[in-house]
Amino acid sequence: MIDGDYHYDGAEISKTVKLDQGIHPYRLYYKTTAGKPALKLEWEGPKGVRDPLPADALRVDEP
């Protein structure tokens, strides 16, 4: 859905995706050549408030 490969300049990248209620699998691949890597993942609900995505909203399946 969002692709910031190779020429990413550090600016915010976002996309709106409307989801039905329930579990939605996704994959996040992240690579940086910067001195100090940083990643911020946020979500916005129907009331238009954007907040950091809390860890308890995620389920991680280990391989």
C-alpha positions as CSV (number, residue, x, y, z in Angstrom):
1,M,0.0,0.0,0.0
2,I,2.8,2.4,0.9
3,D,6.1,2.2,-0.9
4,G,9.0,4.5,0.2
5,D,11.8,2.4,-1.3
6,Y,15.3,3.8,-2.1
7,H,14.5,7.5,-2.6
8,Y,12.8,8.1,0.7
9,D,13.7,11.6,2.1
10,G,12.3,11.2,5.6
11,A,9.0,13.0,4.9
12,E,5.8,11.5,6.2
13,I,4.2,8.9,4.0
14,S,0.5,8.0,4.6
15,K,-2.4,6.4,2.9
16,T,-6.1,6.1,3.8
17,V,-7.5,2.6,3.8
18,K,-11.1,1.8,4.9
19,L,-11.3,-1.5,6.8
20,D,-14.2,-3.5,8.1
21,Q,-14.2,-4.5,11.7
22,G,-12.0,-7.5,12.4
23,I,-8.5,-8.8,11.9
24,H,-6.5,-7.6,8.9
25,P,-3.1,-9.3,8.2
26,Y,-0.3,-7.1,6.9
27,R,3.4,-7.2,6.5
28,L,5.8,-4.4,7.3
29,Y,9.3,-4.4,5.7
30,Y,11.7,-1.8,6.9
31,K,15.2,-1.0,5.9
32,T,17.4,2.0,6.4
33,T,20.8,3.3,5.5
34,A,20.4,6.2,8.0
35,G,22.7,6.4,11.0
36,K,19.9,5.9,13.5
37,P,16.8,4.0,12.2
38,A,13.4,5.2,13.2
39,L,9.9,4.1,12.5
40,K,6.6,5.5,13.6
41,L,3.3,3.7,12.9
42,E,0.1,5.6,13.6
43,W,-3.6,5.0,13.0
44,E,-6.7,7.2,12.7
45,G,-10.2,6.1,13.7
46,P,-13.5,7.2,12.3
47,K,-13.5,10.3,14.7
48,G,-10.4,11.6,12.8
49,V,-8.0,11.4,15.8
50,R,-4.5,10.1,14.8
51,D,-2.5,8.3,17.5
52,P,0.4,5.9,17.7
53,L,-0.6,2.4,17.1
54,P,-0.6,0.6,20.5
55,A,1.2,-2.7,20.8
56,D,-1.9,-4.4,22.1
57,A,-3.7,-3.7,18.8
58,L,-1.1,-6.0,17.0
59,R,-0.8,-9.8,17.0
60,V,2.6,-11.1,16.0
61,D,2.8,-14.6,14.6
62,E,6.3,-15.9,15.0
63,P,7.6,-18.2,12.2
